[in-house]
Amino acid sequence: MKNYTEDEIRSIIKRASVLQKFHDHSSTQPFSEDANLDEPIFDIGESLNIKRHFLKEALLEHNGIPVDEPVIVDTNSSFQANIQGYANSTLDGSLVNELRAQIEYHFNTVGKIARRKGNIYWKADPAFPAKAFEITRSPMVELSERNGRVKITVKQSLKTLNKLYVPAVIATFGAVMMTTAVIFGAANGDEVPPMLIVSGMLLVGSFFFSRFIKSRKQKRKEKLVELTETLQQIMERRFRSGKVRKPVKPAISIDEIEVENDDIEIKIPNKANS
């Protein structure tokens, strides 16, 4: 049994309460009450009407859930980021709703859910004026379940950031033109030093500006990796705490079926006479 501080207990209880409320509002399926650990925190939770199942989920999340590290897929393109990760889970309505809420919180926009060939796709659908920018309307998340494993693919266009290279290209072109003018004697003697200074400043400025844009693109990819890890942890948390039980349909005995109007005559047409 692990000893938790009062602040940790409050945090775990609060998180379990949020998970329980989210489940109650997003799913009508019963949960698997399999958390048999004997810890005081479960008694505290039960006194607050918090189910042990959700306390177990909160404990797993608090203690940390190891997941496979997501990978940045090399698409040989500087126009799109592609992140992939895997998690043990099975996709159900409650899980998809929780994943959707996390995705929309990350991208700060609503999206649309589609199902094609057994896969689930989330596509960003921002409102205007954010919809006018490729980087805000392009995010897409694909969830593909195969044999108890879910493949997560997160994509986002980087074309908007690439457009920021335009000032750097213009500055570099201007610096090259000034340097060419000095080399071929198109500039007078008094104009040479200022042109060389301005040319150097433009080259240095364009270099550091290009590095800044490149760092922003890398930061964007790292944020997508963080999102993928969060989705993995949500799936692993639910998988390790116990799957949601499917409601068992009661068996119906033949003797319980009442047949009314037993005297109804059923005529079967004779094909030979037709």
N, C-alpha and C positions, 0 to 999 in steps of 0.2 A: 504494500500500500504506500502510495506516495503522499507526502505531506504537502499541502498547498497553503499558501498564505491567504489571509482574508481577502486581499485584492484579487488574487487569482480565482478564489472561489466565487466572488462576485462576478468576475468576468466570465467564468464558465457558466454560471447560472443564467446570466443575461444572454449569453450566446445560445444556450439550450432553449431558453424561452423564445428567442427569435426563430430558431429552427422549427420549433413546435408550431408556432403561429403560422409560419410560412407553409408548413405541411398541411395544416388544417384549412388554409385558404386555397390551396392549389390541388389537393387530392382528396378523394373520398375513400381511398384504399386504406385498410388498417396497416399498422406497422408491426414489425416482429419484435415482441417484448422479450429479448434474449439477453439483456444486460443483467447478469447475475452477480456482478462484482459487489463485494461487501465493503463499501467505502462510505464514510459519513456524508460525503457530498451527495450521494443518492438519497439519503434520508432528508437532507435539506431540500433537495429538489422536489421530492414527493410531498413534503409539507407545503410547497408552493404550487402543487398540482402540475408539476412538470414530469413528463414520462421519463423513465430510465433510459429508453432508447435514445432520446434526444440529448440526454446528459452524456451518454456514451459517445455520441457524435461530437459534442462539444469538447469532451476530454481528448478524443483523438485529434481534433483540430488544434487544441491548446498544446498538446505534447509534440505536435509535428508529425506529418505524414510523409514518409519518403516516397518519392515518385521518380519515374524515369525522366532524365533530363531531356527537355524538348530540344529539337534540332532546327537550325535555320537552313532551309533547303536552298541549295545553290541552283538558282534558275537561269544563271548566265544573263540576267537582266537587271538593270539598275532602276527599272520602272515599277517593280512589284516586290513586296516582302512576302515570304511563304514560310510559315512555321508549322511543324508537325510534332505531335506528341501522342502517347498511348496511356490508357488507364484501364484498370479492371473494373468493369461495371456493366450493367444492362440498362438500356434507355427506357424509362417510363415517363408518364406525363409529369409527375411531381419533379423528377430530376431535370427534365427538359425545361420546366418553368424556372427552376433555380438557376440553371446554367444561362438561360436567356436573360434573367434579371442581372446576373453578373456581367454578361457580355454588353448589355445595353448601358450598364453603369460605367464600364470601362471606356466605351466609345462615346458616351454621353449623347446617345441618340436612340430612338426607337428603331425597331426592325421588323421584318416579316419572316415568318417561319414557313418553310415548304418541305414537303416529303416527296422524294423521288427515289425509286428503286431501293427502298428500305433505308435510305440515308436521310438525315435531317439537315436542312440548310437554313442558316440565319443570314439575312442580307440587310444591311443598314438602309434605313428609309428616313433620312433626316428631313426636317422642314426647311423651307427657304429662309435665309440665304445660304445656310450651310450646304444645301443640296447642290449649289452651283460649283462647289469645290470637289474635285475628284477624290482627294484624300479623305473627305468626310462621308462621301456616298459610296465609296468602294469597299469598306470592310465586309468580309464574308467569313463565316465559320461553318465548317462541315463536320458533322458527327456521323461516323460510320461504324456500326457494331458488327463484329465478326467473332463468333465463338467465345462470348463473354468478355471480349476486349473491345474497347472503343478507340478508334483512331480520330484524333482531333486535328483538323487542318484550319489554320487561321491565315487569311490573306488580306492584304491591303495595298492599294496602289500608292506609289511614291512620286507620281508625275508632278503633283503640285510642288513638292520640294525641289524637283529637278528644274522647274521653271525659275527658281531663285538663282540658278547659275547664270542667267542672262546678264545681270550687271557685271559679274566677274568676267564674262566673255567679252563684253563691250570694253571694259577697262583694260583687259589684256590686249585687245586689238588696237586701242588707242596708244598704249605704251609701245607696241611693236611699230606702229606707224611713225611715232616720234623718233624712235631709235633708228629706223630706216632713213628718215630725213637727215639725221645727223651724220650717218655713215656715208650717205651719197652726196653730202654737201648741199642739200637743199636749204639748210638753215644757215643764217649768218653767224659770225663769230660770237656776238653778244647773246644770241639766242640759244647757243648750244648748251651752256651750263643749266639754265632753267629747264630746258626740254629734257635733259638727262635726269635731272632731279625729279621732275614730274613723272617721267617714264618709270623711274625706279619706284616711286611711291605707288603708282598705279599697279605695277607688277606685284609689289609686296601686299598691297591691299587686296587684290584679286586672289592671291594665293591664300591668305588667311581667311578670306570670305568663303572660298571654296572648301577649305578645311572645316569651317563652321557648318556649312550645309551638309557636308559628309558626316560630321558628328551628329547632326540632327537626324539624318537618315538612320544611322546606327542606333541612336537612342530610340527611334521609333520601333526598330526591330526588337530591341531589348524589352520595350514595353509589351510587344506582342508575345514575347517569350514569357514574361511575367503573367500575362493573361492566360496563356496555355497552361502554365504551372498551377494557376488558381483553379482552372477547370479540372485539371487532373486531381488536385487535392479534394475538390468537392466530390468527384466520382469515387475516389478511393475511400473517403470518409464514410460515404453511404454504403459502399461495398463491405468495408470492414466492420461496420456497426451492425450489419444485418440488413438483408434486402426487405423491401416492403412485401408483405404477404398479399397474395392474391385472394380475394374473397372466395370461400368455398361454397359452391352451389349445393344445396341440399339434394340428396338423392330422392328420386320420385319412384315409388313403388307402383307397379301395374295395378295392384288392388285398390290404390288410392284414387285412381282415375275413374270418375263417374261418367258413364255414357248415358245420355238422355235419348229418348225416342228410339228404343231398341227395335221398334216395329218398322223402321224406315226400310224400304226395299231399294236396294242398289242394283241397277241394271247395267250390265257390261255389254257394250255393242259387240255383235258377232261380225268379225272381219270377213268371214266367208260369205255372208249375205249382203255385204256392202258392195 
